[in-house]
Amino acid sequence: MAPDRHGVRSRVSSWSRSTRAYCGRTISDAERRLPVLTTLTGRLLAARIMEAGTRLAAQIFLTAVPLLFIVAATAPYTIRNNLLHSVRAVFGLNGASAEQLQELYATDGGDLREGTSVIGTLIVLLSATSSSRALARICQRAWGLGAAPTRVAIWRWFAWLLTWLLVLTLQGPVRSGFGAGLWLGVPLSFLSGVCIWWWSQHLLLAGRMPWLPLLPAAVLAAAATSALSITAHLYIPRALNRSLAEYGPLGSVFTLLSWLVAVCVVLTAALTIGAVLAKETFLARYLGTPVDDPPVRPPPRDGRGQAADD
């Protein structure tokens, strides 16, 4: 039996070596024929999409919760009502989760207003810019750019935050096609997504990239977020209601955060892939993409293993 076992091991080892060699040749051939794959792989590794997406999701969650309370306490009824319908439209809420949201925004905000100070509101707005900065870092890594000077970028963080709050408030009417129905709401939602992601990149990159090269990433980001919005209608309402029933409000936190992580990881990948595609020869001729592209490399890390620009 010993010779047989030795023969089996030899055949398995030979098969393993030949398989690795074949895979290596296949990958090398693909990289030679499609050099975009090498560039895309390097850029995705440099962007660290899982880490960056998870961080962005956490920052957005920490930004959204206090801002929702501030809007409920200080905004006029019309704005609160539009925001309520927009959140329902985005997530397709029903049942217990919809009732809790309705209770927050159905009141006149007097009790919340008493517990909300001007200083507290300013602190929330200042801390909320962390989501703007996190998205700016993602865009910078996608294009291989360094951080913009703070004096140039600081007003852009606030502008992006306030604009997205306005966009979220208008999601209800946009998704319903302003009353015309889904036949107009779906393409209108996609086109508005392209415009907002196009503008977001240009704003957070401090105007260091021309408009046209940013278009592929905007289209990919809008397509990804539109697709995930459809899945949110299928997943979020059931998962939220089940989490509320089993674990209370804490369960809804984990449900929303897990969905946000998925959205932000896909968004990070879309922005990075769009930047790589915009630099390909075929598209670069039409988009006017700058040719002096810096080398793709991960940002330097400090002694704790953290990125230096984080």
Sequence and secondary structure as in RCSB ss.txt:
>XXXX:A:sequence
MAPDRHGVRSRVSSWSRSTRAYCGRTISDAERRLPVLTTLTGRLLAARIMEAGTRLAAQIFLTAVPLLFIVAATA
PYTIRNNLLHSVRAVFGLNGASAEQLQELYATDGGDLREGTSVIGTLIVLLSATSSSRALARICQRAWGLGAAPT
RVAIWRWFAWLLTWLLVLTLQGPVRSGFGAGLWLGVPLSFLSGVCIWWWSQHLLLAGRMPWLPLLPAAVLAAAAT
SALSITAHLYIPRALNRSLAEYGPLGSVFTLLSWLVAVCVVLTAALTIGAVLAKETFLARYLGTPVDDPPVRPPP
RDGRGQAADD
>XXXX:A:secstr
 HHHHHHHHHHHHHHHHHHHHHHHHHHHHHHHH HHHHHHHHHHHHHTHHHHHHHHHHHHHHHHHHHHHHHHHHS
 HHHHHHHHHHHHHHHT  HHHHHHHHHHHHS SHHHHHT  HHHHHHHHHHHHHHHHHHHHHHHHHHT     H
HHHHHHHHHHHHHHHHHHHTHHHHHTGGGT HHHHHHHHHHHHHHHHHHHHHHHTTT S TGGGHHHHHHHHHHH
HHHHHHHHHHHHHHHHHHHHHHTHHHHHHHHHHHHHHHHHHHHHHHHHHHHHHTSHHHHHHHT  S         
B TTS BTT 
